[in-house]
Amino acid sequence: MRHTVTAVLIAVVATLAACAPSETEGTSIPRPHVAAGIDGESLSEGERRYLDDVLEKAPGSKSGAGWRAEVISGTKADLDMTFDGERLTFCKGAPRRDQDSLIAQMGRDEGTFTFVRQEAAREHLC
């Protein structure tokens, strides 16, 4: 009996140890970059999280929809340039700007989407 319990526990632990988080992070709903058809294998987890964060909020604006279309149709090199641009714009000593100042400068649509990108870049790319 004791050996049976030990064998079952070993089997359960081995099964759990073999499990790795998938692109769906334990849910049946794919992450936004996967649903958009972007191959995330060559991206860092921070880059994937940045894309997921912005892609979830992108369709709500005209500038967001344009950005989404560019990111989805782009190559890996295009994505790398996007990430580098976001890091330069929002990470490397650039002052953090609030949503109201961005809206005042750029208009509601573009300012709101720029704020979304800024926050996602600061959280995931910097």
Chimera marker file (.cmm) of the C-alpha trace (Angstrom):
<marker_set name="trace">
<marker id="1" x="0.000" y="0.000" z="0.000" r="1" g="1" b="0" radius="0.5"/>
<marker id="2" x="2.773" y="2.403" z="0.943" r="1" g="1" b="0" radius="0.5"/>
<marker id="3" x="4.592" y="1.791" z="-2.350" r="1" g="1" b="0" radius="0.5"/>
<marker id="4" x="1.384" y="2.377" z="-4.306" r="1" g="1" b="0" radius="0.5"/>
<marker id="5" x="0.801" y="5.746" z="-2.634" r="1" g="1" b="0" radius="0.5"/>
<marker id="6" x="4.431" y="6.720" z="-3.240" r="1" g="1" b="0" radius="0.5"/>
<marker id="7" x="4.206" y="5.717" z="-6.896" r="1" g="1" b="0" radius="0.5"/>
<marker id="8" x="1.013" y="7.722" z="-7.369" r="1" g="1" b="0" radius="0.5"/>
<marker id="9" x="2.535" y="10.781" z="-5.699" r="1" g="1" b="0" radius="0.5"/>
<marker id="10" x="5.634" y="10.532" z="-7.884" r="1" g="1" b="0" radius="0.5"/>
<marker id="11" x="3.465" y="10.257" z="-11.004" r="1" g="1" b="0" radius="0.5"/>
<marker id="12" x="1.422" y="13.304" z="-10.004" r="1" g="1" b="0" radius="0.5"/>
<marker id="13" x="4.498" y="15.394" z="-9.187" r="1" g="1" b="0" radius="0.5"/>
<marker id="14" x="6.198" y="14.347" z="-12.447" r="1" g="1" b="0" radius="0.5"/>
<marker id="15" x="3.095" y="15.281" z="-14.421" r="1" g="1" b="0" radius="0.5"/>
<marker id="16" x="2.871" y="18.680" z="-12.751" r="1" g="1" b="0" radius="0.5"/>
<marker id="17" x="6.576" y="19.332" z="-13.235" r="1" g="1" b="0" radius="0.5"/>
<marker id="18" x="6.274" y="18.576" z="-16.945" r="1" g="1" b="0" radius="0.5"/>
<marker id="19" x="3.588" y="21.208" z="-17.392" r="1" g="1" b="0" radius="0.5"/>
<marker id="20" x="4.835" y="24.453" z="-18.876" r="1" g="1" b="0" radius="0.5"/>
<marker id="21" x="2.804" y="27.631" z="-19.257" r="1" g="1" b="0" radius="0.5"/>
<marker id="22" x="1.450" y="27.960" z="-22.740" r="1" g="1" b="0" radius="0.5"/>
<marker id="23" x="0.757" y="31.001" z="-24.886" r="1" g="1" b="0" radius="0.5"/>
<marker id="24" x="-2.751" y="30.961" z="-23.439" r="1" g="1" b="0" radius="0.5"/>
<marker id="25" x="-1.413" y="31.202" z="-19.861" r="1" g="1" b="0" radius="0.5"/>
<marker id="26" x="-3.673" y="28.432" z="-18.538" r="1" g="1" b="0" radius="0.5"/>
<marker id="27" x="-6.873" y="29.558" z="-20.204" r="1" g="1" b="0" radius="0.5"/>
<marker id="28" x="-8.600" y="28.517" z="-23.376" r="1" g="1" b="0" radius="0.5"/>
<marker id="29" x="-8.468" y="32.122" z="-24.608" r="1" g="1" b="0" radius="0.5"/>
<marker id="30" x="-5.275" y="32.784" z="-26.577" r="1" g="1" b="0" radius="0.5"/>
<marker id="31" x="-3.139" y="35.761" z="-25.689" r="1" g="1" b="0" radius="0.5"/>
<marker id="32" x="-3.844" y="38.788" z="-27.913" r="1" g="1" b="0" radius="0.5"/>
<marker id="33" x="-0.593" y="38.528" z="-29.893" r="1" g="1" b="0" radius="0.5"/>
<marker id="34" x="-1.361" y="34.868" z="-30.650" r="1" g="1" b="0" radius="0.5"/>
<marker id="35" x="-4.953" y="35.679" z="-31.646" r="1" g="1" b="0" radius="0.5"/>
<marker id="36" x="-3.591" y="38.406" z="-33.960" r="1" g="1" b="0" radius="0.5"/>
<marker id="37" x="-1.324" y="35.887" z="-35.680" r="1" g="1" b="0" radius="0.5"/>
<marker id="38" x="1.984" y="37.283" z="-34.381" r="1" g="1" b="0" radius="0.5"/>
<marker id="39" x="4.644" y="34.628" z="-33.822" r="1" g="1" b="0" radius="0.5"/>
<marker id="40" x="5.887" y="35.330" z="-30.318" r="1" g="1" b="0" radius="0.5"/>
<marker id="41" x="8.549" y="32.618" z="-30.196" r="1" g="1" b="0" radius="0.5"/>
<marker id="42" x="11.421" y="34.969" z="-31.025" r="1" g="1" b="0" radius="0.5"/>
<marker id="43" x="10.168" y="37.743" z="-28.729" r="1" g="1" b="0" radius="0.5"/>
<marker id="44" x="11.017" y="38.232" z="-25.086" r="1" g="1" b="0" radius="0.5"/>
<marker id="45" x="8.244" y="37.799" z="-22.537" r="1" g="1" b="0" radius="0.5"/>
<marker id="46" x="8.277" y="41.568" z="-21.959" r="1" g="1" b="0" radius="0.5"/>
<marker id="47" x="7.776" y="42.198" z="-25.670" r="1" g="1" b="0" radius="0.5"/>
<marker id="48" x="4.914" y="39.701" z="-25.791" r="1" g="1" b="0" radius="0.5"/>
<marker id="49" x="3.303" y="41.335" z="-22.748" r="1" g="1" b="0" radius="0.5"/>
<marker id="50" x="3.716" y="44.776" z="-24.335" r="1" g="1" b="0" radius="0.5"/>
<marker id="51" x="1.978" y="43.562" z="-27.502" r="1" g="1" b="0" radius="0.5"/>
<marker id="52" x="-0.774" y="41.882" z="-25.498" r="1" g="1" b="0" radius="0.5"/>
<marker id="53" x="-1.355" y="44.999" z="-23.420" r="1" g="1" b="0" radius="0.5"/>
<marker id="54" x="-1.522" y="47.368" z="-26.393" r="1" g="1" b="0" radius="0.5"/>
<marker id="55" x="-3.386" y="44.985" z="-28.730" r="1" g="1" b="0" radius="0.5"/>
<marker id="56" x="-6.172" y="44.639" z="-26.161" r="1" g="1" b="0" radius="0.5"/>
<marker id="57" x="-6.679" y="48.410" z="-26.184" r="1" g="1" b="0" radius="0.5"/>
<marker id="58" x="-5.750" y="49.239" z="-29.815" r="1" g="1" b="0" radius="0.5"/>
<marker id="59" x="-9.028" y="48.615" z="-31.634" r="1" g="1" b="0" radius="0.5"/>
<marker id="60" x="-10.771" y="51.323" z="-29.616" r="1" g="1" b="0" radius="0.5"/>
<marker id="61" x="-9.200" y="54.171" z="-31.579" r="1" g="1" b="0" radius="0.5"/>
<marker id="62" x="-8.394" y="55.087" z="-35.170" r="1" g="1" b="0" radius="0.5"/>
<marker id="63" x="-4.668" y="55.443" z="-34.454" r="1" g="1" b="0" radius="0.5"/>
<marker id="64" x="-4.785" y="52.210" z="-32.438" r="1" g="1" b="0" radius="0.5"/>
<marker id="65" x="-6.375" y="50.334" z="-35.319" r="1" g="1" b="0" radius="0.5"/>
<marker id="66" x="-3.668" y="51.635" z="-37.674" r="1" g="1" b="0" radius="0.5"/>
<marker id="67" x="-0.914" y="50.615" z="-35.246" r="1" g="1" b="0" radius="0.5"/>
<marker id="68" x="-2.505" y="47.180" z="-34.846" r="1" g="1" b="0" radius="0.5"/>
<marker id="69" x="-2.629" y="46.651" z="-38.610" r="1" g="1" b="0" radius="0.5"/>
<marker id="70" x="1.038" y="47.633" z="-38.978" r="1" g="1" b="0" radius="0.5"/>
<marker id="71" x="2.168" y="45.357" z="-36.147" r="1" g="1" b="0" radius="0.5"/>
<marker id="72" x="0.186" y="42.378" z="-37.425" r="1" g="1" b="0" radius="0.5"/>
<marker id="73" x="1.384" y="42.731" z="-41.020" r="1" g="1" b="0" radius="0.5"/>
<marker id="74" x="4.991" y="43.538" z="-40.087" r="1" g="1" b="0" radius="0.5"/>
<marker id="75" x="8.023" y="41.276" z="-40.078" r="1" g="1" b="0" radius="0.5"/>
<marker id="76" x="10.210" y="40.427" z="-37.105" r="1" g="1" b="0" radius="0.5"/>
<marker id="77" x="12.506" y="43.301" z="-38.120" r="1" g="1" b="0" radius="0.5"/>
<marker id="78" x="9.501" y="45.653" z="-38.157" r="1" g="1" b="0" radius="0.5"/>
<marker id="79" x="8.541" y="44.515" z="-34.649" r="1" g="1" b="0" radius="0.5"/>
<marker id="80" x="12.109" y="45.034" z="-33.446" r="1" g="1" b="0" radius="0.5"/>
<marker id="81" x="12.037" y="48.583" z="-34.827" r="1" g="1" b="0" radius="0.5"/>
<marker id="82" x="8.704" y="49.192" z="-33.095" r="1" g="1" b="0" radius="0.5"/>
<marker id="83" x="10.081" y="47.985" z="-29.756" r="1" g="1" b="0" radius="0.5"/>
<marker id="84" x="13.266" y="50.039" z="-30.168" r="1" g="1" b="0" radius="0.5"/>
<marker id="85" x="11.210" y="53.132" z="-31.006" r="1" g="1" b="0" radius="0.5"/>
<marker id="86" x="8.994" y="52.626" z="-27.971" r="1" g="1" b="0" radius="0.5"/>
<marker id="87" x="12.034" y="52.225" z="-25.731" r="1" g="1" b="0" radius="0.5"/>
<marker id="88" x="13.608" y="55.399" z="-27.101" r="1" g="1" b="0" radius="0.5"/>
<marker id="89" x="10.374" y="57.359" z="-26.845" r="1" g="1" b="0" radius="0.5"/>
<marker id="90" x="9.171" y="56.201" z="-23.453" r="1" g="1" b="0" radius="0.5"/>
<marker id="91" x="12.107" y="54.664" z="-21.542" r="1" g="1" b="0" radius="0.5"/>
<marker id="92" x="15.441" y="56.362" z="-22.107" r="1" g="1" b="0" radius="0.5"/>
<marker id="93" x="15.126" y="59.482" z="-19.959" r="1" g="1" b="0" radius="0.5"/>
<marker id="94" x="11.902" y="60.618" z="-21.610" r="1" g="1" b="0" radius="0.5"/>
<marker id="95" x="9.597" y="62.394" z="-19.189" r="1" g="1" b="0" radius="0.5"/>
<marker id="96" x="6.406" y="60.587" z="-18.314" r="1" g="1" b="0" radius="0.5"/>
<marker id="97" x="3.396" y="62.505" z="-19.557" r="1" g="1" b="0" radius="0.5"/>
<marker id="98" x="-0.121" y="62.239" z="-18.276" r="1" g="1" b="0" radius="0.5"/>
<marker id="99" x="-3.028" y="61.372" z="-20.494" r="1" g="1" b="0" radius="0.5"/>
<marker id="100" x="-4.550" y="64.875" z="-20.382" r="1" g="1" b="0" radius="0.5"/>
<marker id="101" x="-1.360" y="66.553" z="-21.633" r="1" g="1" b="0" radius="0.5"/>
<marker id="102" x="-1.028" y="64.024" z="-24.458" r="1" g="1" b="0" radius="0.5"/>
<marker id="103" x="-4.656" y="64.574" z="-25.452" r="1" g="1" b="0" radius="0.5"/>
<marker id="104" x="-4.186" y="68.347" z="-25.357" r="1" g="1" b="0" radius="0.5"/>
<marker id="105" x="-1.145" y="68.055" z="-27.632" r="1" g="1" b="0" radius="0.5"/>
<marker id="106" x="-2.260" y="65.302" z="-30.022" r="1" g="1" b="0" radius="0.5"/>
<marker id="107" x="-6.026" y="65.167" z="-29.847" r="1" g="1" b="0" radius="0.5"/>
<marker id="108" x="-8.214" y="62.625" z="-28.093" r="1" g="1" b="0" radius="0.5"/>
<marker id="109" x="-7.666" y="59.655" z="-30.417" r="1" g="1" b="0" radius="0.5"/>
<marker id="110" x="-3.904" y="59.830" z="-30.869" r="1" g="1" b="0" radius="0.5"/>
<marker id="111" x="-3.196" y="61.190" z="-27.380" r="1" g="1" b="0" radius="0.5"/>
<marker id="112" x="-5.147" y="58.447" z="-25.661" r="1" g="1" b="0" radius="0.5"/>
<marker id="113" x="-3.447" y="55.744" z="-27.716" r="1" g="1" b="0" radius="0.5"/>
<marker id="114" x="-0.004" y="57.281" z="-27.136" r="1" g="1" b="0" radius="0.5"/>
<marker id="115" x="-0.715" y="57.191" z="-23.397" r="1" g="1" b="0" radius="0.5"/>
<marker id="116" x="-1.644" y="53.487" z="-23.672" r="1" g="1" b="0" radius="0.5"/>
<marker id="117" x="1.621" y="52.756" z="-25.517" r="1" g="1" b="0" radius="0.5"/>
<marker id="118" x="3.632" y="54.805" z="-23.009" r="1" g="1" b="0" radius="0.5"/>
<marker id="119" x="2.222" y="52.921" z="-20.038" r="1" g="1" b="0" radius="0.5"/>
<marker id="120" x="2.670" y="49.511" z="-21.679" r="1" g="1" b="0" radius="0.5"/>
<marker id="121" x="6.242" y="50.342" z="-22.716" r="1" g="1" b="0" radius="0.5"/>
<marker id="122" x="7.170" y="51.555" z="-19.231" r="1" g="1" b="0" radius="0.5"/>
<marker id="123" x="5.697" y="48.433" z="-17.666" r="1" g="1" b="0" radius="0.5"/>
<marker id="124" x="7.027" y="45.810" z="-20.093" r="1" g="1" b="0" radius="0.5"/>
<marker id="125" x="9.883" y="47.185" z="-22.224" r="1" g="1" b="0" radius="0.5"/>
<marker id="126" x="11.889" y="49.506" z="-19.966" r="1" g="1" b="0" radius="0.5"/>
<link id1="1" id2="2" r="1" g="1" b="0" radius="0.2"/>
<link id1="2" id2="3" r="1" g="1" b="0" radius="0.2"/>
<link id1="3" id2="4" r="1" g="1" b="0" radius="0.2"/>
<link id1="4" id2="5" r="1" g="1" b="0" radius="0.2"/>
<link id1="5" id2="6" r="1" g="1" b="0" radius="0.2"/>
<link id1="6" id2="7" r="1" g="1" b="0" radius="0.2"/>
<link id1="7" id2="8" r="1" g="1" b="0" radius="0.2"/>
<link id1="8" id2="9" r="1" g="1" b="0" radius="0.2"/>
<link id1="9" id2="10" r="1" g="1" b="0" radius="0.2"/>
<link id1="10" id2="11" r="1" g="1" b="0" radius="0.2"/>
<link id1="11" id2="12" r="1" g="1" b="0" radius="0.2"/>
<link id1="12" id2="13" r="1" g="1" b="0" radius="0.2"/>
<link id1="13" id2="14" r="1" g="1" b="0" radius="0.2"/>
<link id1="14" id2="15" r="1" g="1" b="0" radius="0.2"/>
<link id1="15" id2="16" r="1" g="1" b="0" radius="0.2"/>
<link id1="16" id2="17" r="1" g="1" b="0" radius="0.2"/>
<link id1="17" id2="18" r="1" g="1" b="0" radius="0.2"/>
<link id1="18" id2="19" r="1" g="1" b="0" radius="0.2"/>
<link id1="19" id2="20" r="1" g="1" b="0" radius="0.2"/>
<link id1="20" id2="21" r="1" g="1" b="0" radius="0.2"/>
<link id1="21" id2="22" r="1" g="1" b="0" radius="0.2"/>
<link id1="22" id2="23" r="1" g="1" b="0" radius="0.2"/>
<link id1="23" id2="24" r="1" g="1" b="0" radius="0.2"/>
<link id1="24" id2="25" r="1" g="1" b="0" radius="0.2"/>
<link id1="25" id2="26" r="1" g="1" b="0" radius="0.2"/>
<link id1="26" id2="27" r="1" g="1" b="0" radius="0.2"/>
<link id1="27" id2="28" r="1" g="1" b="0" radius="0.2"/>
<link id1="28" id2="29" r="1" g="1" b="0" radius="0.2"/>
<link id1="29" id2="30" r="1" g="1" b="0" radius="0.2"/>
<link id1="30" id2="31" r="1" g="1" b="0" radius="0.2"/>
<link id1="31" id2="32" r="1" g="1" b="0" radius="0.2"/>
<link id1="32" id2="33" r="1" g="1" b="0" radius="0.2"/>
<link id1="33" id2="34" r="1" g="1" b="0" radius="0.2"/>
<link id1="34" id2="35" r="1" g="1" b="0" radius="0.2"/>
<link id1="35" id2="36" r="1" g="1" b="0" radius="0.2"/>
<link id1="36" id2="37" r="1" g="1" b="0" radius="0.2"/>
<link id1="37" id2="38" r="1" g="1" b="0" radius="0.2"/>
<link id1="38" id2="39" r="1" g="1" b="0" radius="0.2"/>
<link id1="39" id2="40" r="1" g="1" b="0" radius="0.2"/>
<link id1="40" id2="41" r="1" g="1" b="0" radius="0.2"/>
<link id1="41" id2="42" r="1" g="1" b="0" radius="0.2"/>
<link id1="42" id2="43" r="1" g="1" b="0" radius="0.2"/>
<link id1="43" id2="44" r="1" g="1" b="0" radius="0.2"/>
<link id1="44" id2="45" r="1" g="1" b="0" radius="0.2"/>
<link id1="45" id2="46" r="1" g="1" b="0" radius="0.2"/>
<link id1="46" id2="47" r="1" g="1" b="0" radius="0.2"/>
<link id1="47" id2="48" r="1" g="1" b="0" radius="0.2"/>
<link id1="48" id2="49" r="1" g="1" b="0" radius="0.2"/>
<link id1="49" id2="50" r="1" g="1" b="0" radius="0.2"/>
<link id1="50" id2="51" r="1" g="1" b="0" radius="0.2"/>
<link id1="51" id2="52" r="1" g="1" b="0" radius="0.2"/>
<link id1="52" id2="53" r="1" g="1" b="0" radius="0.2"/>
<link id1="53" id2="54" r="1" g="1" b="0" radius="0.2"/>
<link id1="54" id2="55" r="1" g="1" b="0" radius="0.2"/>
<link id1="55" id2="56" r="1" g="1" b="0" radius="0.2"/>
<link id1="56" id2="57" r="1" g="1" b="0" radius="0.2"/>
<link id1="57" id2="58" r="1" g="1" b="0" radius="0.2"/>
<link id1="58" id2="59" r="1" g="1" b="0" radius="0.2"/>
<link id1="59" id2="60" r="1" g="1" b="0" radius="0.2"/>
<link id1="60" id2="61" r="1" g="1" b="0" radius="0.2"/>
<link id1="61" id2="62" r="1" g="1" b="0" radius="0.2"/>
<link id1="62" id2="63" r="1" g="1" b="0" radius="0.2"/>
<link id1="63" id2="64" r="1" g="1" b="0" radius="0.2"/>
<link id1="64" id2="65" r="1" g="1" b="0" radius="0.2"/>
<link id1="65" id2="66" r="1" g="1" b="0" radius="0.2"/>
<link id1="66" id2="67" r="1" g="1" b="0" radius="0.2"/>
<link id1="67" id2="68" r="1" g="1" b="0" radius="0.2"/>
<link id1="68" id2="69" r="1" g="1" b="0" radius="0.2"/>
<link id1="69" id2="70" r="1" g="1" b="0" radius="0.2"/>
<link id1="70" id2="71" r="1" g="1" b="0" radius="0.2"/>
<link id1="71" id2="72" r="1" g="1" b="0" radius="0.2"/>
<link id1="72" id2="73" r="1" g="1" b="0" radius="0.2"/>
<link id1="73" id2="74" r="1" g="1" b="0" radius="0.2"/>
<link id1="74" id2="75" r="1" g="1" b="0" radius="0.2"/>
<link id1="75" id2="76" r="1" g="1" b="0" radius="0.2"/>
<link id1="76" id2="77" r="1" g="1" b="0" radius="0.2"/>
<link id1="77" id2="78" r="1" g="1" b="0" radius="0.2"/>
<link id1="78" id2="79" r="1" g="1" b="0" radius="0.2"/>
<link id1="79" id2="80" r="1" g="1" b="0" radius="0.2"/>
<link id1="80" id2="81" r="1" g="1" b="0" radius="0.2"/>
<link id1="81" id2="82" r="1" g="1" b="0" radius="0.2"/>
<link id1="82" id2="83" r="1" g="1" b="0" radius="0.2"/>
<link id1="83" id2="84" r="1" g="1" b="0" radius="0.2"/>
<link id1="84" id2="85" r="1" g="1" b="0" radius="0.2"/>
<link id1="85" id2="86" r="1" g="1" b="0" radius="0.2"/>
<link id1="86" id2="87" r="1" g="1" b="0" radius="0.2"/>
<link id1="87" id2="88" r="1" g="1" b="0" radius="0.2"/>
<link id1="88" id2="89" r="1" g="1" b="0" radius="0.2"/>
<link id1="89" id2="90" r="1" g="1" b="0" radius="0.2"/>
<link id1="90" id2="91" r="1" g="1" b="0" radius="0.2"/>
<link id1="91" id2="92" r="1" g="1" b="0" radius="0.2"/>
<link id1="92" id2="93" r="1" g="1" b="0" radius="0.2"/>
<link id1="93" id2="94" r="1" g="1" b="0" radius="0.2"/>
<link id1="94" id2="95" r="1" g="1" b="0" radius="0.2"/>
<link id1="95" id2="96" r="1" g="1" b="0" radius="0.2"/>
<link id1="96" id2="97" r="1" g="1" b="0" radius="0.2"/>
<link id1="97" id2="98" r="1" g="1" b="0" radius="0.2"/>
<link id1="98" id2="99" r="1" g="1" b="0" radius="0.2"/>
<link id1="99" id2="100" r="1" g="1" b="0" radius="0.2"/>
<link id1="100" id2="101" r="1" g="1" b="0" radius="0.2"/>
<link id1="101" id2="102" r="1" g="1" b="0" radius="0.2"/>
<link id1="102" id2="103" r="1" g="1" b="0" radius="0.2"/>
<link id1="103" id2="104" r="1" g="1" b="0" radius="0.2"/>
<link id1="104" id2="105" r="1" g="1" b="0" radius="0.2"/>
<link id1="105" id2="106" r="1" g="1" b="0" radius="0.2"/>
<link id1="106" id2="107" r="1" g="1" b="0" radius="0.2"/>
<link id1="107" id2="108" r="1" g="1" b="0" radius="0.2"/>
<link id1="108" id2="109" r="1" g="1" b="0" radius="0.2"/>
<link id1="109" id2="110" r="1" g="1" b="0" radius="0.2"/>
<link id1="110" id2="111" r="1" g="1" b="0" radius="0.2"/>
<link id1="111" id2="112" r="1" g="1" b="0" radius="0.2"/>
<link id1="112" id2="113" r="1" g="1" b="0" radius="0.2"/>
<link id1="113" id2="114" r="1" g="1" b="0" radius="0.2"/>
<link id1="114" id2="115" r="1" g="1" b="0" radius="0.2"/>
<link id1="115" id2="116" r="1" g="1" b="0" radius="0.2"/>
<link id1="116" id2="117" r="1" g="1" b="0" radius="0.2"/>
<link id1="117" id2="118" r="1" g="1" b="0" radius="0.2"/>
<link id1="118" id2="119" r="1" g="1" b="0" radius="0.2"/>
<link id1="119" id2="120" r="1" g="1" b="0" radius="0.2"/>
<link id1="120" id2="121" r="1" g="1" b="0" radius="0.2"/>
<link id1="121" id2="122" r="1" g="1" b="0" radius="0.2"/>
<link id1="122" id2="123" r="1" g="1" b="0" radius="0.2"/>
<link id1="123" id2="124" r="1" g="1" b="0" radius="0.2"/>
<link id1="124" id2="125" r="1" g="1" b="0" radius="0.2"/>
<link id1="125" id2="126" r="1" g="1" b="0" radius="0.2"/>
</marker_set>
